Amino acid sequence: QYLLHRTAWGLRIRAVGENPAAVATLGINVYRTKLIAFVIQAMLGGLAGALYAMQNSYIGSDIFTWVKATSIVIMAMVGGINSPLGTIIGAIIVTALPEIFRNFQQYLRLIYGIAIILLMVFMPSGIMGIGSTVKSAIDKSRRKRTAQKNLVNGGSTNE
């Protein structure tokens, strides 16, 4: 992911996702970019399905229930959709929740619902978003201290 975000293609995909009209004014073919991104995503999804079928020796519609689909969405939300590491952490947490709340199995969907509401209100970027929020707060604090230090020293940067 790191390399994808640093390449011209990665920047183009992000720009099309954020503001397609502005990207189109720069002469980038928005339709073609979206189509290529969709094809790549479909290939990766097909590969994941093939690996899943190969591992289980069976695949059918009864495997993918509503509960399974919502669990996958919750995994991504908990960890942070913009981070592959966050998604893995979210998967570990959501997989462990039924074991942690084993005595409250009948309330598990209620717990998931409350967790989603709390996530969307307090942590819209998931767990990995907390790291970036803390980092920006630390950077802001350092800049503030540097500015105060410069004011005390009469505006000079020498110590």
Phi, psi and chi 1 to 4 in degrees:
 res  aa     phi    psi   chi1   chi2   chi3   chi4
   1 GLN       -  -39.7  179.1 -163.0   11.6      -
   2 TYR   -58.6  -44.9  177.4   77.9      -      -
   3 LEU   -68.7  -35.2  -66.4  175.3      -      -
   4 LEU   -64.1  -39.9  178.2   65.2      -      -
   5 HIS   -70.9  -19.6  -75.9  -75.8      -      -
   6 ARG   -94.8  -11.7  -60.5  -67.2 -175.4 -111.5
   7 THR   -87.4  164.5   63.0      -      -      -
   8 ALA   -61.8  -39.0      -      -      -      -
   9 TRP   -65.5  -42.7  174.9 -111.3      -      -
  10 GLY   -63.9  -41.2      -      -      -      -
  11 LEU   -65.0  -37.2  -67.2  173.1      -      -
  12 ARG   -65.0  -44.3 -178.7  179.4  -65.9  177.4
  13 ILE   -62.5  -45.5  -70.0  174.4      -      -
  14 ARG   -63.0  -41.2  -76.3 -176.3   30.0 -146.0
  15 ALA   -65.8  -41.3      -      -      -      -
  16 VAL   -64.2  -37.2  166.3      -      -      -
  17 GLY   -67.8  -33.4      -      -      -      -
  18 GLU   -84.9  -44.1  -69.5  177.3   10.8      -
  19 ASN  -152.8   86.7 -165.4  -15.8      -      -
  20 PRO   -62.7  -33.2  -10.8   16.2      -      -
  21 ALA   -66.3  -42.5      -      -      -      -
  22 ALA   -66.5  -38.1      -      -      -      -
  23 VAL   -67.2  -38.5  173.2      -      -      -
  24 ALA   -63.6  -34.5      -      -      -      -
  25 THR   -69.1  -20.6   59.8      -      -      -
  26 LEU   -83.6   -3.1  -65.6  172.8      -      -
  27 GLY    93.6    9.8      -      -      -      -
  28 ILE   -87.9  133.6  -65.1  173.4      -      -
  29 ASN   -76.3  102.8 -171.5  -17.6      -      -
  30 VAL   -65.8  -43.6  174.2      -      -      -
  31 TYR   -59.7  -45.5  174.5   76.7      -      -
  32 ARG   -65.7  -40.9 -177.2  170.4 -174.7 -119.6
  33 THR   -62.9  -44.5  -56.2      -      -      -
  34 LYS   -65.7  -39.0  -74.8 -176.7  178.3 -177.6
  35 LEU   -64.7  -44.7 -177.8   64.9      -      -
  36 ILE   -64.7  -41.6  -67.9  171.1      -      -
  37 ALA   -62.8  -40.0      -      -      -      -
  38 PHE   -65.4  -41.2  178.2   76.6      -      -
  39 VAL   -64.6  -42.6  167.3      -      -      -
  40 ILE   -62.7  -44.1  -68.2  170.1      -      -
  41 GLN   -63.1  -40.9  174.8  -91.2  -31.0      -
  42 ALA   -65.7  -38.9      -      -      -      -
  43 MET   -63.5  -43.3  -72.9 -179.3   -4.5      -
  44 LEU   -66.1  -39.8  -68.8  174.0      -      -
  45 GLY   -64.3  -40.9      -      -      -      -
  46 GLY   -64.1  -40.9      -      -      -      -
  47 LEU   -62.9  -43.2  175.9   65.3      -      -
  48 ALA   -62.8  -41.4      -      -      -      -
  49 GLY   -64.3  -40.6      -      -      -      -
  50 ALA   -64.4  -42.5      -      -      -      -
  51 LEU   -65.5  -38.6  -68.9  173.4      -      -
  52 TYR   -63.6  -45.0 -174.1   82.7      -      -
  53 ALA   -65.0  -38.6      -      -      -      -
  54 MET   -66.2  -39.1 -171.1  172.2   70.2      -
  55 GLN   -68.7  -41.3  178.2 -172.5   14.4      -
  56 ASN   -94.5   -7.8  -65.9  -32.7      -      -
  57 SER    60.5   14.3  -57.5      -      -      -
  58 TYR  -161.8  145.3  168.4   75.9      -      -
  59 ILE  -148.4  135.5 -166.2  160.6      -      -
  60 GLY  -158.4  170.5      -      -      -      -
  61 SER   -70.3  -21.9   62.1      -      -      -
  62 ASP   -73.1  -12.9   57.8  -27.5      -      -
  63 ILE   -74.5  -37.4  -65.2  173.1      -      -
  64 PHE   -99.7   88.3  -57.6  103.5      -      -
  65 THR   -92.6  175.3   61.3      -      -      -
  66 TRP   -61.6  -39.9  175.2 -103.8      -      -
  67 VAL   -63.7  -41.8  174.4      -      -      -
  68 LYS   -64.0  -43.8 -176.4   74.2  135.9  178.0
  69 ALA   -64.1  -43.9      -      -      -      -
  70 THR   -67.9  -33.5   54.3      -      -      -
  71 SER   -62.8  -40.0  -67.2      -      -      -
  72 ILE   -65.3  -41.8  -67.6  169.9      -      -
  73 VAL   -64.7  -41.8  170.6      -      -      -
  74 ILE   -64.7  -38.4  -68.0  169.6      -      -
  75 MET   -57.8  -45.3  -72.1  175.0 -170.8      -
  76 ALA   -66.7  -39.4      -      -      -      -
  77 MET   -68.1  -41.1  -73.4  177.5   62.5      -
  78 VAL   -63.6  -47.3  166.6      -      -      -
  79 GLY   -77.2  -37.0      -      -      -      -
  80 GLY   120.1  119.7      -      -      -      -
  81 ILE   -67.4  -28.6  -66.3  175.4      -      -
  82 ASN   -83.5    2.1  -65.6  -31.0      -      -
  83 SER  -131.7  122.0  168.9      -      -      -
  84 PRO   -62.5  -39.3  -21.2   30.2      -      -
  85 LEU   -63.9  -40.6  178.1   62.7      -      -
  86 GLY   -62.7  -38.2      -      -      -      -
  87 THR   -65.0  -38.3  -53.0      -      -      -
  88 ILE   -65.7  -44.0  -67.8  169.2      -      -
  89 ILE   -62.4  -42.7  -67.9  170.1      -      -
  90 GLY   -61.2  -39.0      -      -      -      -
  91 ALA   -64.4  -40.3      -      -      -      -
  92 ILE   -65.3  -43.3  -68.5  169.0      -      -
  93 ILE   -65.5  -48.0  -69.2  171.0      -      -
  94 VAL   -68.4  -31.8  171.9      -      -      -
  95 THR   -69.9  -33.3  -56.1      -      -      -
  96 ALA   -80.2  -22.0      -      -      -      -
  97 LEU   -56.7  -45.1  -83.0  178.7      -      -
  98 PRO   -60.5  -31.7  -25.8   34.2      -      -
  99 GLU   -74.2  -37.6  -69.3  -60.1  -43.4      -
 100 ILE   -66.8  -42.4  -65.7  169.8      -      -
 101 PHE  -101.4   41.6  -64.9  111.0      -      -
 102 ARG   -59.8  -37.1 -175.9 -179.3  -60.1 -174.6
 103 ASN   -74.6  -16.4  -64.1  -27.1      -      -
 104 PHE  -113.4   38.0  -55.5  104.1      -      -
 105 GLN   -58.9  -36.6 -159.0   67.7   29.0      -
 106 GLN   -70.7  -16.4   64.9  -91.3   19.8      -
 107 TYR  -103.2    9.0  -59.1  112.4      -      -
 108 LEU   -61.9  -40.7 -165.6   59.1      -      -
 109 ARG   -65.9  -36.2  -71.7 -173.7 -173.3  168.5
 110 LEU   -64.2  -41.8  175.9   66.1      -      -
 111 ILE   -63.0  -42.9  -67.1  168.7      -      -
 112 TYR   -60.2  -43.7  -80.0  167.4      -      -
 113 GLY   -62.5  -45.1      -      -      -      -
 114 ILE   -64.5  -40.2  -68.3  170.0      -      -
 115 ALA   -62.8  -40.7      -      -      -      -
 116 ILE   -63.6  -44.6  -71.4  173.5      -      -
 117 ILE   -61.3  -46.5  -68.1  169.5      -      -
 118 LEU   -63.6  -39.3  -67.9  174.3      -      -
 119 LEU   -62.6  -45.4  -85.3  170.5      -      -
 120 MET   -67.9  -30.2  -67.5 -177.6   78.8      -
 121 VAL   -82.0  -49.3  171.1      -      -      -
 122 PHE   -99.1  -27.0  -63.9  110.0      -      -
 123 MET  -137.1   68.8  -65.7 -172.2  -37.6      -
 124 PRO   -64.2  -19.8   18.9  -26.6      -      -
 125 SER   -98.2    7.3  -62.4      -      -      -
 126 GLY    77.0 -169.3      -      -      -      -
 127 ILE   -63.9  -40.6  -69.8  173.2      -      -
 128 MET   -68.5  -23.1  -64.9  -53.5  -75.3      -
 129 GLY   -68.9  -26.5      -      -      -      -
 130 ILE   -63.0  -41.5  -67.3  173.6      -      -
 131 GLY   -60.1  -44.3      -      -      -      -
 132 SER   -69.3  -33.8   62.8      -      -      -
 133 THR   -66.6  -43.9  -56.1      -      -      -
 134 VAL   -64.8  -41.7  168.9      -      -      -
 135 LYS   -62.3  -42.8 -177.3 -179.9  179.7  -67.1
 136 SER   -67.6  -34.5   64.8      -      -      -
 137 ALA   -66.8  -39.8      -      -      -      -
 138 ILE   -65.5  -43.3  -69.8  171.0      -      -
 139 ASP   -62.5  -40.1  -69.9  -16.5      -      -
 140 LYS   -64.3  -40.6 -176.2  177.6  178.0 -178.2
 141 SER   -65.1  -41.2  172.4      -      -      -
 142 ARG   -64.3  -42.9  -74.9 -178.8 -177.3  163.5
 143 ARG   -63.2  -38.0  -75.0 -167.0  -58.4  -92.0
 144 LYS   -66.1  -43.9 -174.3  176.1  178.6 -179.0
 145 ARG   -64.3  -39.3  -85.5 -170.8  -92.4  132.9
 146 THR   -64.1  -41.9  -56.6      -      -      -
 147 ALA   -65.2  -41.5      -      -      -      -
 148 GLN   -65.0  -39.2  -71.5  174.2  -13.5      -
 149 LYS   -64.0  -40.8 -175.1  177.5  174.9 -177.2
 150 ASN   -66.2  -35.9  -72.8  -19.0      -      -
 151 LEU   -67.1  -40.6  -75.8  173.9      -      -
 152 VAL   -65.1  -37.8  169.5      -      -      -
 153 ASN   -83.5    9.2  -69.3  -23.1      -      -
 154 GLY    79.2   24.7      -      -      -      -
 155 GLY    87.9   -5.3      -      -      -      -
 156 SER   -84.7  150.8   70.3      -      -      -
 157 THR   -96.3   -4.2   57.3      -      -      -
 158 ASN   -80.0  149.5  -63.5  -20.5      -      -
 159 GLU  -105.3      -  -67.0 -171.6   34.7      -
